[in-house]
């Protein structure tokens, strides 16, 4: 979240974290889960990612906060929302240039991942079945 008196880097990155909202979702396991994520990704300015740190799945809606001014500063900083207050400058994404998040921008990205997962599961089941026969 950006601030006038915050850690001072908000204008440098253009207050990136004030320009989207993120909602955590379940890791997709079923065809219904898959369809839901494909539906998310069919919308403009929406992406889905897996956080590299905690492995959570998230849907991100890229849309700027209406309290952001033209210079990337918060116009209501003293009265900003709790979620903005909770933001830890130490985890600022502007300094996190090596994020290893898995990002799905399109249904094609996600479909590729899903097919790979299915193939991996089939190989695992095959290996387990062969192991039981021995
Ligand atoms: S209220 Fe202020 S700090 Fe919170 S997202 Fe909006 S611009 Fe950023």
Boltz pocket constraint, residues with backbone or C-beta under 6 A from the ligand:
constraints:
  - pocket:
      binder: B
      contacts: [[A, 1], [A, 2], [A, 3], [A, 17], [A, 18], [A, 65], [A, 66], [A, 67], [A, 68], [A, 73], [A, 74], [A, 75], [A, 76], [A, 77], [A, 80], [A, 81], [A, 84]]
      max_distance: 6.0
